[in-house]
Amino acid sequence: MNDLDGRKLFVVTLVDENSPDGAQPRVIHVPAFVADIATAARRGQEYADNFANTPEGKTAQVKDAKLRLHSVTDGGRILT
């Protein structure tokens, strides 16, 4: 995998805990280009905590989204 300055691509998956009963929970995948998985998880949680203030949160149709960190995966190759 290519990395720049020791950073790698991770994909942080967040799940909306306020999904309607019986509906599949909404899932958001956020890329994180960071040094390690712990940093990716921390940044993903920060994104979830501040979702209402993000550009995506401001345009989301559901304003009461309550996101929680679901998983962090290795994002694969970075093609440069």
TAMO-V811664 format. One record per helix or strand of 2 or more residues. SS is the DSSP state (H for helix, E for strand). FROM is the first residue (numbers start at 1). TO is the last residue. Records with the same first field share a line. If there is no record, write none. Layout:
SS->FROM-TO + FROM-TO
This chain:
E->7-16 + 27-34 + 67-74
H->37-49 + 51-53 + 55-59
